[in-house]
Amino acid sequence: MKPSPTRLFISATPSGNCYKVQLQLALQRLRCPVAALDILADPPQTRSPEFLALNPSGRVPLMKLADGTNLAESNAILFYLAAGTTYLPRSPLTAAQVMQWMFFEQYSHEPNIAVLRYLYRWGDLEGQPEGTEDRLRTRGTAALKIMEQHLSENAFFVTDRLTIADVSLFAYTHVAPEAGFSLSGYPAIRDWIERVKGTARFIPMAT
Ligand SMILES: N[C@@H](CCC(=O)N[C@@H](CS)C(=O)NCC(=O)O)C(=O)O
């Protein structure tokens, strides 16, 4: 038996990393009380001594489990929730391919697209070191091209149905236009976004 989730700490500011977990909970019909922290406060509520005691990296999402475990990192939380379900296939190779895309999301996608979205919506884009926007846009575009190529031959990232690789990548891809990434040149990504949105029990991200 997996200890069940007892509390999910999220950001009050709409965050793809937090939304991934909320979407996965909804897909699996799991209920969990949510606590929203103000990450824009000075200092951010994620950096309070109380929260740092739960997650020393001072970031959300963070999921508390019934056995007292505090689980951090959005993709690790997805992995935990999905273990034993069709959202994380059992075959070692297929599971590794799910991981492959989730590491891609955290290394090549999220640090560029999510960071640029944050700077566009809430941050100080003008105050960033010269070349920041160009660098994030070039790398974010490279990630979108890799996704487009893969999705032009596959309905979902790993199997013929949605896995946590899709949930992970969906979070910041569908809001990439908020960071000035037009999806008009990415028809396969746009079709995939509609497929994910059409999944039973899908919930939208807060705006
Ligand atoms: N790699 C982490 C990134 C988490 C992250 O960057 N969280 C942001 C919100 S999206 C946060 O907590 N920011 C507040 C802070 O850094 O104090 C994950 O996937 O969970």
PDBQT file of the ligand as one rigid body, heavy atoms in Angstrom, charges set to zero:
ROOT
HETATM    1  N1  LIG A 301      12.301  21.266 -10.223  1.00  0.00    +0.000 N 
HETATM    2  C1  LIG A 301      11.233  21.744  -9.387  1.00  0.00    +0.000 C 
HETATM    3  C2  LIG A 301      11.009  23.217  -9.655  1.00  0.00    +0.000 C 
HETATM    4  C3  LIG A 301      10.022  23.814  -8.640  1.00  0.00    +0.000 C 
HETATM    5  C4  LIG A 301       9.937  25.320  -8.760  1.00  0.00    +0.000 C 
HETATM    6  O1  LIG A 301      10.729  25.981  -9.441  1.00  0.00    +0.000 OA
HETATM    7  N2  LIG A 301       8.934  25.855  -8.084  1.00  0.00    +0.000 N 
HETATM    8  C5  LIG A 301       8.706  27.287  -8.094  1.00  0.00    +0.000 C 
HETATM    9  C6  LIG A 301       7.275  27.540  -8.538  1.00  0.00    +0.000 C 
HETATM   10  S1  LIG A 301       7.022  26.924 -10.194  1.00  0.00    +0.000 SA
HETATM   11  C7  LIG A 301       8.875  27.829  -6.686  1.00  0.00    +0.000 C 
HETATM   12  O2  LIG A 301       8.600  27.149  -5.720  1.00  0.00    +0.000 OA
HETATM   13  N3  LIG A 301       9.340  29.072  -6.553  1.00  0.00    +0.000 N 
HETATM   14  C8  LIG A 301       9.421  29.723  -5.283  1.00  0.00    +0.000 C 
HETATM   15  C9  LIG A 301      10.807  29.875  -4.778  1.00  0.00    +0.000 C 
HETATM   16  O3  LIG A 301      11.770  29.485  -5.464  1.00  0.00    +0.000 OA
HETATM   17  O4  LIG A 301      10.921  30.402  -3.656  1.00  0.00    +0.000 OA
HETATM   18  C10 LIG A 301       9.966  20.918  -9.623  1.00  0.00    +0.000 C 
HETATM   19  O5  LIG A 301       9.801  20.409 -10.736  1.00  0.00    +0.000 OA
HETATM   20  O6  LIG A 301       9.147  20.774  -8.704  1.00  0.00    +0.000 OA
ENDROOT
TORSDOF 0
